[in-house]
Amino acid sequence: MVVRDSVGNPLADGDAVTLIKDLKVKGAGQTLKRGTVIRSIRLTGDEQEIDCRYEGIKGLVLRAEFVRKL
């Protein structure tokens, strides 16, 4: 299984990504802004979802179509 970001770059565990658009986080009451860097991602069993951590948000799952590899 190969997980690809919004421009087609392959992603791997431990990569750093940046957001390409503002995303509202359900349940956290905050918005992640475009350009936010998220480090140390983990791949899930789904080709379009990545698991990550961000300050104050536990269990954050992002769609691969909204991130770009650094």
C-alpha positions as CSV (number, residue, x, y, z in Angstrom):
1,M,0.0,0.0,0.0
2,V,1.4,3.4,-1.0
3,V,-0.1,6.5,0.6
4,R,0.4,9.7,-1.5
5,D,0.0,13.3,-0.5
6,S,-1.9,16.0,-2.5
7,V,0.8,16.3,-5.2
8,G,1.6,12.6,-5.5
9,N,4.6,12.2,-3.3
10,P,4.7,9.0,-1.3
11,L,4.4,9.3,2.4
12,A,6.1,7.1,5.1
13,D,6.0,6.8,8.9
14,G,7.8,9.6,10.5
15,D,7.5,12.1,7.7
16,A,6.7,15.8,8.3
17,V,3.8,17.3,6.3
18,T,2.3,20.7,6.0
19,L,-1.4,21.5,5.5
20,I,-2.6,22.9,2.2
21,K,-5.9,24.4,3.5
22,D,-7.5,25.5,6.8
23,L,-9.2,22.5,8.5
24,K,-11.7,22.7,11.3
25,V,-11.1,20.0,13.9
26,K,-14.3,18.4,15.2
27,G,-14.5,18.1,19.0
28,A,-11.4,20.3,19.6
29,G,-13.0,23.6,18.9
30,Q,-10.0,24.9,16.9
31,T,-8.9,25.4,13.3
32,L,-5.6,24.2,11.9
33,K,-4.4,26.9,9.6
34,R,-2.9,26.4,6.1
35,G,0.9,26.0,6.3
36,T,0.8,24.3,9.8
37,V,3.7,21.7,10.0
38,I,2.8,18.4,11.5
39,R,5.8,16.1,12.3
40,S,6.1,12.4,12.8
41,I,3.0,11.1,11.0
42,R,1.9,7.4,11.1
43,L,0.2,5.6,8.3
44,T,-3.0,3.7,9.0
45,G,-4.6,0.8,7.2
46,D,-6.4,3.2,4.9
47,E,-4.7,4.7,1.8
48,Q,-6.2,8.2,2.4
49,E,-5.8,8.6,6.2
50,I,-2.8,9.4,8.3
51,D,-2.6,9.5,12.1
52,C,-0.7,12.3,13.8
53,R,-0.3,14.4,16.9
54,Y,-0.7,18.1,17.3
55,E,-0.5,20.4,20.4
56,G,-3.6,20.0,22.4
57,I,-5.3,17.5,20.0
58,K,-5.1,13.8,20.7
59,G,-6.0,11.2,18.1
60,L,-5.9,13.5,15.1
61,V,-6.5,11.8,11.8
62,L,-6.0,13.7,8.5
63,R,-6.9,12.9,5.0
64,A,-3.8,12.6,2.7
65,E,-5.4,14.9,0.1
66,F,-5.0,17.9,2.5
67,V,-1.3,17.5,3.2
68,R,1.9,18.0,1.4
69,K,5.3,16.4,2.2
70,L,8.1,18.7,3.4
